[in-house]
């Protein structure tokens, strides 16, 4: 298969609210009121956890049948540890992002336990979001600076 490009756009709105769009779908990201937001959506680090959990769930669905797994239920709970001093204050030696992400996968299946355990390892290994987080991805940055006032 050829490499497939995925595209998205994020536009800062009022306050901390951000409208995110991809393939005609939109989702609002925002910060809670305690972080100067208006609490109209998940914040980006919560969205990252949800992207990981969603991708693991979808990967499980894709791989269940070819792996011979009776997938009756699949759920992922995620929690991440982040020190806001890295992001907000730029504190020396403190990462801006998660220091650790913990996840718990729950599966209901009538398949043999050893086969399910092997399947869960395969799901973790084949999940694109998990792979991106674990292996790292180069981020190539470009942009433009617009001058002048916005005409209304």
DSSP file (Angstrom, degrees, kcal/mol; ACC not computed):
  #  RESIDUE AA STRUCTURE BP1 BP2  ACC     N-H-->O    O-->H-N    N-H-->O    O-->H-N    TCO  KAPPA ALPHA  PHI   PSI    X-CA   Y-CA   Z-CA
    1    1 A X              0   0    0      0, 0.0     2,-0.1     0, 0.0     3,-0.1   0.000 360.0 360.0 360.0 149.0    0.0    0.0    0.0
    2    2 A X        -     0   0    0      1,-0.1     2,-0.2     0, 0.0     0, 0.0  -0.473 360.0 -90.2 -82.0 156.9    1.1    3.6   -0.6
    3    3 A X        -     0   0    0     -2,-0.1     2,-0.5     1,-0.0    -1,-0.1  -0.503  43.2-146.5 -66.6 132.9    1.6    6.1    2.1
    4    4 A X        -     0   0    0     -2,-0.2     2,-0.3    -3,-0.1    -1,-0.0  -0.904   6.2-137.0-107.8 123.4   -1.7    7.9    2.8
    5    5 A X        -     0   0    0     -2,-0.5     2,-0.4     2,-0.0     0, 0.0  -0.585  13.8-160.4 -79.2 140.9   -1.7   11.6    3.9
    6    6 A X        -     0   0    0     -2,-0.3     2,-0.4     2,-0.0    16,-0.0  -0.939  10.2-163.9-114.9 142.9   -4.0   12.7    6.6
    7    7 A X        +     0   0    0     -2,-0.4     2,-0.3     2,-0.0    16,-0.2  -0.953  14.8 163.3-131.5 148.1   -4.9   16.4    7.0
    8    8 A X        -     0   0    0     -2,-0.4     2,-0.4    14,-0.1    14,-0.2  -0.973  18.3-150.1-153.1 160.8   -6.4   18.5    9.7
    9    9 A X  E     -A   21   0A   0     12,-2.3    12,-2.8    -2,-0.3     2,-0.4  -1.000   3.7-163.0-138.4 139.9   -6.6   22.2   10.5
   10   10 A X  E     -A   20   0A   0     -2,-0.4     2,-0.4    10,-0.2    10,-0.2  -0.985   6.7-170.6-123.3 131.7   -6.9   24.0   13.9
   11   11 A X  E     -A   19   0A   0      8,-2.4     8,-2.5    -2,-0.4     2,-0.3  -0.983  22.4-127.8-127.8 123.7   -8.0   27.6   14.2
   12   12 A X  E     +A   18   0A   0     -2,-0.4     6,-0.2     6,-0.2     3,-0.1  -0.515  33.6 177.7 -68.7 127.7   -7.8   29.6   17.4
   13   13 A X        -     0   0    0      4,-3.3     2,-0.2     1,-0.3    -1,-0.1   0.095  47.2 -25.1-103.2-141.6  -11.2   31.2   18.3
   14   14 A X  S >  S-     0   0    0      2,-0.1     3,-1.9    -2,-0.1    -1,-0.3  -0.508 114.3 -25.8 -74.2 140.9  -12.2   33.3   21.3
   15   15 A X  T 3  S-     0   0    0      1,-0.3    22,-0.1    -2,-0.2    21,-0.0  -0.347 128.6 -25.5  59.9-126.4  -10.1   32.7   24.5
   16   16 A X  T 3  S+     0   0    0     20,-0.3    -1,-0.3    15,-0.1     2,-0.1   0.421 102.5 122.5 -99.4  -1.6   -8.6   29.3   24.5
   17   17 A X    <   -     0   0    0     -3,-1.9    -4,-3.3    13,-0.1     2,-0.4  -0.393  40.1-170.4 -68.9 137.5  -11.2   27.6   22.3
   18   18 A X  E     -AB  12  29A   0     11,-2.9    11,-2.7    -6,-0.2     2,-0.6  -0.997  15.7-144.7-130.7 129.3   -9.9   26.0   19.1
   19   19 A X  E     -AB  11  28A   0     -8,-2.5    -8,-2.4    -2,-0.4     2,-0.4  -0.852  19.9-166.1 -93.8 123.4  -12.0   24.7   16.2
   20   20 A X  E     -AB  10  27A   0      7,-2.4     7,-2.1    -2,-0.6     2,-0.4  -0.909   5.7-173.3-112.4 136.0  -10.4   21.5   14.7
   21   21 A X  E     +AB   9  26A   0    -12,-2.8   -12,-2.3    -2,-0.4     2,-0.3  -0.985  14.3 159.6-135.0 141.7  -11.5   20.1   11.4
   22   22 A X  E >  S- B   0  25A   0      3,-2.1     3,-2.5    -2,-0.4   -14,-0.1  -0.911  74.2  -9.9-156.6 131.9  -10.7   17.0    9.3
   23   23 A X  T 3  S-     0   0    0      1,-0.3     3,-0.1    -2,-0.3   -15,-0.1   0.773 128.8 -52.7  51.7  32.5  -12.6   15.4    6.5
   24   24 A X  T 3  S+     0   0    0      1,-0.3     2,-0.3     0, 0.0    -1,-0.3   0.430 114.7 114.8  86.2  -1.7  -15.6   17.6    7.1
   25   25 A X  E <   -B   22   0A   0     -3,-2.5    -3,-2.1     2,-0.0     2,-0.4  -0.761  46.8-162.5 -99.0 148.3  -15.8   16.8   10.9
   26   26 A X  E     +B   21   0A   0     -2,-0.3     2,-0.3    -5,-0.2    -5,-0.2  -0.963  11.3 179.6-130.6 150.6  -15.2   19.4   13.6
   27   27 A X  E     -B   20   0A   0     -7,-2.1    -7,-2.4    -2,-0.4     2,-0.5  -0.985  22.7-132.0-146.5 139.1  -14.4   19.2   17.2
   28   28 A X  E     -B   19   0A   0     -2,-0.3    14,-0.4    -9,-0.2     2,-0.4  -0.781  15.9-164.3 -94.7 131.3  -13.8   22.0   19.7
   29   29 A X  E     +B   18   0A   0    -11,-2.7   -11,-2.9    -2,-0.5     2,-0.3  -0.883  21.3 154.3-106.8 146.7  -10.8   21.9   22.0
   30   30 A X        -     0   0    0     12,-1.9     2,-0.3    -2,-0.4   -13,-0.1  -0.952  38.2-110.8-158.2 170.6  -10.8   24.2   25.0
   31   31 A X        -     0   0    0     -2,-0.3     8,-2.3    12,-0.1     9,-0.3  -0.782  39.7 -99.5-105.6 155.3   -9.3   24.5   28.5
   32   32 A X    > > -     0   0    0     -2,-0.3     5,-2.1     6,-0.2     3,-2.1  -0.275  40.4-102.6 -66.0 163.5  -11.2   24.3   31.7
   33   33 A X  G > 5S+     0   0    0      1,-0.3     3,-1.5     3,-0.2    -1,-0.1   0.809 122.2  64.0 -58.6 -30.3  -12.1   27.5   33.4
   34   34 A X  G 3 5S+     0   0    0      1,-0.3    -1,-0.3     2,-0.1     4,-0.0   0.660 104.6  47.3 -68.4 -14.4   -9.2   27.0   35.9
   35   35 A X  G < 5S-     0   0    0     -3,-2.1    -1,-0.3     2,-0.0    -2,-0.2  -0.021 129.6 -93.2-115.2  28.0   -6.8   27.2   33.0
   36   36 A X  T < 5S+     0   0    0     -3,-1.5   -20,-0.3     1,-0.2    -3,-0.2   0.623  90.9 118.5  72.2  16.7   -8.4   30.4   31.5
   37   37 A X  S   <S-     0   0    0     -5,-2.1    -1,-0.2   -22,-0.1    -5,-0.1  -0.314  71.3-124.0 -97.9-172.7  -10.7   28.5   29.1
   38   38 A X        -     0   0    0     -7,-0.2    -6,-0.2    -2,-0.1    -5,-0.1   0.299  41.9-122.0-114.9   5.1  -14.4   28.4   28.9
   39   39 A X        +     0   0    0     -8,-2.3    -7,-0.1     1,-0.1     3,-0.1   0.872  65.1 139.2  59.7  42.2  -14.7   24.6   29.2
   40   40 A X  S    S-     0   0    0     -9,-0.3     2,-0.3     1,-0.1   -12,-0.2   0.395  70.7  -3.5 -95.6   2.6  -16.5   24.0   25.9
   41   41 A X  S    S-     0   0    0    -10,-0.1   -12,-0.2   -14,-0.1   -11,-0.2  -0.981  91.5 -61.9-173.5 173.6  -14.5   20.9   25.0
   42   42 A X        -     0   0    0    -14,-0.4   -12,-1.9    -2,-0.3     2,-0.2  -0.313  55.6-114.2 -63.1 153.1  -11.7   18.6   26.0
   43   43 A X    >>  -     0   0    0    -14,-0.2     4,-2.3     1,-0.1     3,-0.7  -0.508  33.1-100.0 -85.1 165.8   -8.3   20.1   26.2
   44   44 A X  H 3> S+     0   0    0      1,-0.3     4,-2.0     2,-0.2     5,-0.1   0.826 121.8  52.2 -58.0 -35.3   -5.6   19.0   23.8
   45   45 A X  H 3> S+     0   0    0      2,-0.2     4,-1.6     1,-0.2    -1,-0.3   0.839 110.7  48.5 -73.1 -29.1   -3.9   16.6   26.2
   46   46 A X  H <> S+     0   0    0     -3,-0.7     4,-2.4     2,-0.2    -2,-0.2   0.874 109.7  53.1 -70.3 -37.7   -7.2   14.9   26.9
   47   47 A X  H  X S+     0   0    0     -4,-2.3     4,-2.6     2,-0.2    -2,-0.2   0.869 105.5  54.6 -63.6 -35.7   -7.8   14.7   23.2
   48   48 A X  H  X S+     0   0    0     -4,-2.0     4,-2.2     2,-0.2    -1,-0.2   0.926 108.1  48.3 -63.3 -44.4   -4.5   13.0   22.8
   49   49 A X  H  X S+     0   0    0     -4,-1.6     4,-2.7     1,-0.2    -2,-0.2   0.925 113.2  48.3 -59.7 -43.9   -5.5   10.4   25.4
   50   50 A X  H  X S+     0   0    0     -4,-2.4     4,-3.0     2,-0.2     5,-0.2   0.868 108.2  54.2 -66.1 -36.2   -8.8    9.9   23.5
   51   51 A X  H  X S+     0   0    0     -4,-2.6     4,-2.2     2,-0.2    -1,-0.2   0.915 110.9  46.8 -62.4 -42.0   -6.9    9.6   20.2
   52   52 A X  H  X S+     0   0    0     -4,-2.2     4,-2.3     2,-0.2    -2,-0.2   0.950 115.2  44.7 -63.4 -50.0   -4.8    6.8   21.7
   53   53 A X  H  X S+     0   0    0     -4,-2.7     4,-2.2     1,-0.2    -2,-0.2   0.911 114.1  49.4 -62.3 -43.3   -7.8    5.0   23.2
   54   54 A X  H  X S+     0   0    0     -4,-3.0     4,-2.7     1,-0.2     5,-0.2   0.913 111.2  49.6 -61.6 -43.4   -9.9    5.4   20.0
   55   55 A X  H  X S+     0   0    0     -4,-2.2     4,-2.7    -5,-0.2    -1,-0.2   0.893 109.7  50.4 -65.9 -40.1   -7.1    4.1   17.9
   56   56 A X  H  X S+     0   0    0     -4,-2.3     4,-2.3     2,-0.2    -1,-0.2   0.914 112.1  48.7 -62.7 -41.8   -6.5    1.1   20.1
   57   57 A X  H  X S+     0   0    0     -4,-2.2     4,-2.1     2,-0.2    -2,-0.2   0.931 113.9  45.0 -63.0 -46.4  -10.3    0.3   20.0
   58   58 A X  H  X S+     0   0    0     -4,-2.7     4,-2.6     2,-0.2    -2,-0.2   0.900 112.1  52.1 -66.1 -40.5  -10.4    0.6   16.2
   59   59 A X  H  X S+     0   0    0     -4,-2.7     4,-2.4     1,-0.2    -1,-0.2   0.906 108.2  52.1 -61.5 -41.4   -7.2   -1.5   15.8
   60   60 A X  H  X S+     0   0    0     -4,-2.3     4,-1.8     2,-0.2    -2,-0.2   0.921 110.0  48.6 -60.0 -44.1   -8.7   -4.2   18.0
   61   61 A X  H  X S+     0   0    0     -4,-2.1     4,-0.7     1,-0.2    -2,-0.2   0.926 112.6  48.2 -62.5 -45.1  -11.8   -4.2   15.7
   62   62 A X  H  X S+     0   0    0     -4,-2.6     4,-0.5     1,-0.2    -1,-0.2   0.895 119.5  37.8 -60.1 -41.3   -9.7   -4.4   12.6
   63   63 A X  H  X S+     0   0    0     -4,-2.4     4,-1.5    -5,-0.2     6,-0.2   0.625  95.4  82.6 -91.4 -14.1   -7.5   -7.2   13.9
   64   64 A X  H  <>S+     0   0    0     -4,-1.8     5,-2.8    -5,-0.2     4,-0.5   0.954  93.8  42.2 -59.4 -56.2  -10.1   -9.3   15.8
   65   65 A X  H ><5S+     0   0    0     -4,-0.7     3,-1.7     1,-0.2    -1,-0.2   0.945 116.3  46.2 -60.8 -52.1  -11.5  -11.3   12.9
   66   66 A X  H 3<5S+     0   0    0     -4,-0.5    -1,-0.2     1,-0.3    -2,-0.2   0.764 114.0  51.6 -64.2 -20.0   -8.2  -12.1   11.1
   67   67 A X  T 3<5S-     0   0    0     -4,-1.5    -1,-0.3    -3,-0.3    -2,-0.2   0.472 115.1-117.9 -90.3  -2.6   -6.7  -13.0   14.5
   68   68 A X  T < 5 +     0   0    0     -3,-1.7     2,-0.5    -4,-0.5    -3,-0.2   0.817  63.0 149.1  71.7  30.8   -9.6  -15.4   15.2
   69   69 A X      < -     0   0    0     -5,-2.8     2,-1.3    -6,-0.2    -1,-0.2  -0.855  48.7-138.9-103.4 129.7  -10.7  -13.4   18.3
   70   70 A X        -     0   0    0     -2,-0.5     2,-1.0     1,-0.0    40,-0.5  -0.735  26.3-166.0 -82.1  95.3  -14.3  -13.3   19.4
   71   71 A X        +     0   0    0     -2,-1.3    38,-0.2     1,-0.2     3,-0.1  -0.755  25.3 156.0 -92.6 102.6  -14.4   -9.6   20.3
   72   72 A X  S    S+     0   0    0     36,-2.5     2,-0.3    -2,-1.0    -1,-0.2   0.800  70.2   2.5 -93.8 -35.6  -17.5   -8.9   22.3
   73   73 A X  E     -C  108   0B   0     35,-1.4    35,-2.5     2,-0.0    -1,-0.4  -0.988  58.9-178.0-153.3 142.5  -16.4   -5.8   24.2
   74   74 A X  E     +C  107   0B   0     -2,-0.3     2,-0.3    33,-0.2    33,-0.2  -0.968   9.4 168.7-146.8 128.3  -13.3   -3.7   24.2
   75   75 A X  E     -C  106   0B   0     31,-2.5    31,-3.3    -2,-0.3     2,-0.4  -0.994  15.2-160.2-141.3 143.2  -12.6   -0.7   26.4
   76   76 A X  E     -C  105   0B   0     -2,-0.3     2,-0.5    29,-0.2    29,-0.2  -0.993   2.0-164.7-127.7 127.7   -9.5    1.4   27.1
   77   77 A X  E     -C  104   0B   0     27,-2.4    27,-2.5    -2,-0.4     2,-0.3  -0.938  15.4-169.5-107.9 133.0   -9.0    3.7   30.1
   78   78 A X  E     +C  103   0B   0     -2,-0.5     2,-0.3    25,-0.2    25,-0.2  -0.917  14.1 176.6-125.9 149.2   -6.2    6.1   29.9
   79   79 A X  E     -C  102   0B   0     23,-2.3    23,-3.6    -2,-0.3     2,-0.4  -0.974   9.2-165.7-148.2 136.6   -4.5    8.5   32.4
   80   80 A X  E     -C  101   0B   0     -2,-0.3     2,-0.5    21,-0.2    21,-0.2  -0.938  14.8-138.2-126.0 149.3   -1.5   10.7   31.8
   81   81 A X  E     +C  100   0B   0     19,-2.6    18,-3.4    -2,-0.4    19,-1.0  -0.922  30.3 166.3-107.3 124.6    0.8   12.6   34.2
   82   82 A X        -     0   0    0     -2,-0.5     2,-0.7    16,-0.2    16,-0.1  -1.000  30.2-143.5-140.6 134.9    1.7   16.1   33.1
   83   83 A X    >>  -     0   0    0     14,-0.5     3,-1.9    -2,-0.4     4,-0.7  -0.884   9.3-155.1 -99.3 109.9    3.4   18.9   35.1
   84   84 A X  H 3>>S+     0   0    0     -2,-0.7     4,-3.2     1,-0.3     5,-0.6   0.694  86.2  77.2 -59.2 -18.6    1.8   22.3   34.0
   85   85 A X  I 3>>S+     0   0    0      1,-0.2     6,-2.3     2,-0.2     4,-0.6   0.820  92.6  52.7 -62.0 -28.8    5.0   24.1   35.1
   86   86 A X  I <45S+     0   0    0     -3,-1.9     4,-0.3     9,-0.4    10,-0.3   0.924 119.1  33.0 -70.1 -44.0    6.7   22.8   31.9
   87   87 A X  I  <5S+     0   0    0     -4,-0.7    -2,-0.2     8,-0.3    -3,-0.1   0.932 128.9  33.0 -77.7 -50.3    3.9   24.1   29.6
   88   88 A X  I  <5S+     0   0    0     -4,-3.2    -3,-0.2     1,-0.1    -2,-0.1   0.918 133.7  22.3 -79.2 -45.6    2.8   27.3   31.4
   89   89 A X  I  <<S-     0   0    0     -5,-0.6    -3,-0.2    -4,-0.6    -1,-0.1   0.549  90.5-129.3-103.9  -9.1    6.0   28.5   33.0
   90   90 A X      < -     0   0    0     -5,-0.5    -4,-0.2    -4,-0.3    -3,-0.1   0.853  36.4-166.9  63.1  33.2    8.6   26.9   30.9
   91   91 A X    >   -     0   0    0     -6,-2.3     3,-2.0     1,-0.1    -1,-0.2  -0.302  26.7-102.9 -60.8 130.9   10.3   25.7   34.0
   92   92 A X  T 3  S+     0   0    0      1,-0.3    -1,-0.1    -3,-0.1     3,-0.1  -0.266 102.7  10.9 -55.1 130.9   13.8   24.4   33.4
   93   93 A X  T 3  S+     0   0    0      1,-0.2     2,-0.6    -3,-0.1    -1,-0.3   0.479  99.8 113.5  80.2   2.5   14.0   20.6   33.3
   94   94 A X    <   -     0   0    0     -3,-2.0    -1,-0.2    -9,-0.1    -4,-0.0  -0.934  65.5-128.5-111.0 122.1   10.3   20.0   33.2
   95   95 A X        -     0   0    0     -2,-0.6    -9,-0.4     1,-0.1   -12,-0.3  -0.296   4.2-141.7 -62.9 148.5    8.7   18.5   30.1
   96   96 A X  S    S+     0   0    0    -10,-0.3    -9,-0.2    -9,-0.1    -1,-0.1   0.770  83.1  50.3 -78.3 -28.0    5.8   20.4   28.5
   97   97 A X  S    S-     0   0    0      1,-0.2   -14,-0.5   -11,-0.1   -11,-0.1  -0.202 107.5 -47.1-101.2-169.1    4.1   17.1   27.7
   98   98 A X        -     0   0    0      1,-0.2   -16,-0.2   -16,-0.1    -1,-0.2  -0.306  33.1-160.8 -60.4 138.2    3.1   13.9   29.4
   99   99 A X  S    S-     0   0    0    -18,-3.4     2,-0.3     1,-0.4    -1,-0.2   0.744  80.5  -2.1 -84.0 -29.1    5.8   12.3   31.5
  100  100 A X  E     -C   81   0B   0    -19,-1.0   -19,-2.6     2,-0.0     2,-0.4  -0.977  58.0-153.2-160.1 145.4    3.9    9.0   31.4
  101  101 A X  E     -C   80   0B   0     -2,-0.3     2,-0.4   -21,-0.2   -21,-0.2  -0.996  14.3-164.6-121.9 129.5    0.6    7.6   30.0
  102  102 A X  E     -C   79   0B   0    -23,-3.6   -23,-2.3    -2,-0.4     2,-0.4  -0.933   9.8-177.5-112.5 134.8   -1.0    4.6   31.7
  103  103 A X  E     -C   78   0B   0     -2,-0.4     2,-0.5   -25,-0.2   -25,-0.2  -0.973  16.3-159.5-134.5 151.6   -3.6    2.6   29.9
  104  104 A X  E     -C   77   0B   0    -27,-2.5   -27,-2.4    -2,-0.4     2,-0.5  -0.981  10.4-157.7-129.6 117.6   -5.8   -0.3   30.9
  105  105 A X  E     -C   76   0B   0     -2,-0.5     2,-0.5   -29,-0.2   -29,-0.2  -0.839   6.3-166.8 -98.0 129.7   -7.4   -2.4   28.1
  106  106 A X  E     -C   75   0B   0    -31,-3.3   -31,-2.5    -2,-0.5     2,-0.4  -0.971   9.5-179.5-116.9 126.9  -10.5   -4.4   29.0
  107  107 A X  E     -C   74   0B   0     -2,-0.5     2,-0.5   -33,-0.2   -33,-0.2  -0.976  18.8-157.5-128.8 139.5  -11.7   -7.1   26.7
  108  108 A X  E     +C   73   0B   0    -35,-2.5   -36,-2.5    -2,-0.4   -35,-1.4  -0.979  34.8 145.4-112.8 124.8  -14.6   -9.5   26.8
  109  109 A X        -     0   0    0     -2,-0.5   -38,-0.1   -38,-0.2    -2,-0.1  -0.991  51.3-144.4-157.6 147.7  -14.1  -12.6   24.6
  110  110 A X  S    S+     0   0    0    -40,-0.5     3,-0.1    -2,-0.3   -39,-0.1   0.410  72.0 111.1 -91.9   0.6  -14.9  -16.3   24.5
  111  111 A X  S    S-     0   0    0    -41,-0.4    -2,-0.1     1,-0.1     5,-0.1  -0.342  86.2 -79.0 -71.3 156.1  -11.5  -16.9   22.9
  112  112 A X     >  -     0   0    0      1,-0.1     4,-2.1     3,-0.1     3,-0.4  -0.259  40.3-121.5 -58.1 142.0   -8.8  -18.8   24.8
  113  113 A X  H  > S+     0   0    0      1,-0.2     4,-2.5     2,-0.2     5,-0.2   0.867 110.5  51.5 -54.8 -44.7   -6.9  -16.5   27.3
  114  114 A X  H  > S+     0   0    0      1,-0.2     4,-1.8     2,-0.2    -1,-0.2   0.871 110.5  49.6 -64.4 -35.4   -3.5  -17.1   25.8
  115  115 A X  H  > S+     0   0    0     -3,-0.4     4,-2.1     2,-0.2    -1,-0.2   0.874 110.7  50.2 -69.1 -37.7   -4.8  -16.2   22.4
  116  116 A X  H  X S+     0   0    0     -4,-2.1     4,-2.5     2,-0.2    -2,-0.2   0.898 108.8  52.0 -67.2 -41.1   -6.4  -13.0   23.8
  117  117 A X  H  X S+     0   0    0     -4,-2.5     4,-1.7     2,-0.2    -2,-0.2   0.908 111.0  47.2 -62.3 -41.9   -3.2  -12.0   25.5
  118  118 A X  H  X S+     0   0    0     -4,-1.8     4,-1.9     1,-0.2    -1,-0.2   0.896 110.9  53.3 -64.1 -40.2   -1.3  -12.4   22.2
  119  119 A X  H  X S+     0   0    0     -4,-2.1     4,-2.6     1,-0.2    -2,-0.2   0.909 105.9  52.4 -60.7 -44.6   -4.0  -10.4   20.5
  120  120 A X  H  X S+     0   0    0     -4,-2.5     4,-2.2     1,-0.2    -1,-0.2   0.881 108.3  51.1 -62.0 -38.6   -3.7   -7.5   23.0
  121  121 A X  H  X S+     0   0    0     -4,-1.7     4,-2.1     2,-0.2    -1,-0.2   0.901 110.5  49.7 -62.9 -40.3    0.1   -7.4   22.3
  122  122 A X  H  X S+     0   0    0     -4,-1.9     4,-2.3     2,-0.2    -2,-0.2   0.907 108.5  52.3 -65.1 -42.5   -0.7   -7.2   18.6
  123  123 A X  H  X S+     0   0    0     -4,-2.6     4,-1.3     1,-0.2    -2,-0.2   0.934 111.0  47.2 -59.0 -47.4   -3.2   -4.4   19.1
  124  124 A X  H  < S+     0   0    0     -4,-2.2    -1,-0.2     1,-0.2    -2,-0.2   0.893 114.7  47.2 -61.2 -40.0   -0.6   -2.4   21.0
  125  125 A X  H  < S+     0   0    0     -4,-2.1    -1,-0.2     1,-0.2    -2,-0.2   0.832 116.9  41.3 -72.2 -32.7    2.1   -3.0   18.4
  126  126 A X  H  < S+     0   0    0     -4,-2.3     2,-0.4    -5,-0.1    -1,-0.2   0.546  82.1 112.4 -96.4  -8.2   -0.1   -2.2   15.4
  127  127 A X     X  -     0   0    0     -4,-1.3     4,-2.6    -5,-0.2     5,-0.2  -0.530  58.2-150.2 -68.8 118.6   -2.0    0.9   16.7
  128  128 A X  H  > S+     0   0    0     -2,-0.4     4,-2.3     1,-0.2    -1,-0.2   0.864  94.6  47.9 -61.0 -37.8   -0.8    3.9   14.6
  129  129 A X  H  > S+     0   0    0      2,-0.2     4,-2.3     1,-0.2    -1,-0.2   0.928 112.7  48.5 -69.9 -43.2   -1.3    6.5   17.4
  130  130 A X  H  > S+     0   0    0      1,-0.2     4,-2.9     2,-0.2     5,-0.3   0.928 112.6  49.1 -59.4 -45.2    0.5    4.2   20.0
  131  131 A X  H  X S+     0   0    0     -4,-2.6     4,-2.9     1,-0.2     5,-0.4   0.911 109.8  51.6 -60.8 -43.3    3.3    3.7   17.5
  132  132 A X  H  X S+     0   0    0     -4,-2.3     4,-1.3    -5,-0.2    -1,-0.2   0.901 114.4  43.1 -61.5 -41.2    3.6    7.5   16.9
  133  133 A X  H  < S+     0   0    0     -4,-2.3    -2,-0.2     2,-0.2    -1,-0.2   0.918 119.0  42.4 -71.0 -43.8    3.8    8.2   20.6
  134  134 A X  H  < S+     0   0    0     -4,-2.9    -2,-0.2    -5,-0.2    -3,-0.2   0.877 124.7  33.5 -72.7 -37.8    6.2    5.4   21.4
  135  135 A X  H  < S-     0   0    0     -4,-2.9    -1,-0.2    -5,-0.3    -3,-0.2   0.655 105.3-129.6 -93.3 -17.0    8.5    5.9   18.4
  136  136 A X     <  -     0   0    0     -4,-1.3     2,-0.4    -5,-0.4    -3,-0.1   0.210  13.0-126.3  78.1 151.5    8.3    9.6   18.0
  137  137 A X        -     0   0    0     -4,-0.1     2,-0.1     2,-0.0    -1,-0.1  -0.999  18.7-116.3-135.3 130.1    7.5   11.4   14.8
  138  138 A X        -     0   0    0     -2,-0.4     2,-0.6     1,-0.1    -2,-0.0  -0.446  27.0-150.4 -62.3 138.3    9.5   14.2   13.2
  139  139 A X        -     0   0    0     -2,-0.1     2,-0.6     2,-0.0    -1,-0.1  -0.950   5.5-160.4-114.5 112.5    7.5   17.4   13.0
  140  140 A X        -     0   0    0     -2,-0.6     2,-0.5     0, 0.0    -2,-0.0  -0.832  13.6-156.6 -94.2 121.3    8.4   19.6   10.1
  141  141 A X        +     0   0    0     -2,-0.6     2,-0.2     2,-0.0    -2,-0.0  -0.844  22.9 155.4-108.0 132.2    7.2   23.2   10.8
  142  142 A X        +     0   0    0     -2,-0.5     2,-0.3     2,-0.0     0, 0.0  -0.721  10.7 143.8-131.7-175.4    6.5   25.8    8.2
  143  143 A X        -     0   0    0     -2,-0.2     2,-0.3     2,-0.0    -2,-0.0  -0.966  33.8-114.6 164.8-176.8    4.3   28.9    8.2
  144  144 A X        -     0   0    0     -2,-0.3     2,-0.6     2,-0.0    -2,-0.0  -0.989  16.1-133.2-147.2 152.1    3.7   32.5    7.2
  145  145 A X        -     0   0    0     -2,-0.3     2,-0.4     2,-0.0    -2,-0.0  -0.943  20.5-155.2-109.6 120.4    3.4   35.8    9.0
  146  146 A X        -     0   0    0     -2,-0.6     2,-0.3     2,-0.0    -2,-0.0  -0.780   9.9-153.8 -95.1 137.3    0.4   37.9    8.0
  147  147 A X        +     0   0    0     -2,-0.4     2,-0.1     2,-0.1    -2,-0.0  -0.771  46.6  33.5-110.4 155.7    0.6   41.6    8.5
  148  148 A X  S    S-     0   0    0     -2,-0.3     2,-0.2     2,-0.1    -2,-0.0  -0.149  88.2 -53.8  94.9 171.2   -2.1   44.2    9.0
  149  149 A X        -     0   0    0      1,-0.1     2,-0.5    -2,-0.1    -2,-0.1  -0.478  52.3-108.2 -82.9 152.6   -5.5   44.3   10.6
  150  150 A X        -     0   0    0     -2,-0.2     2,-0.4     2,-0.0    -1,-0.1  -0.712  36.0-131.1 -77.4 126.2   -8.3   41.9    9.9
  151  151 A X              0   0    0     -2,-0.5    -1,-0.0     1,-0.1    -3,-0.0  -0.647 360.0 360.0 -82.1 136.0  -10.9   43.8    7.9
  152  152 A X              0   0    0     -2,-0.4    -1,-0.1     0, 0.0    -2,-0.0   0.361 360.0 360.0-119.1 360.0  -14.4   43.4    9.3
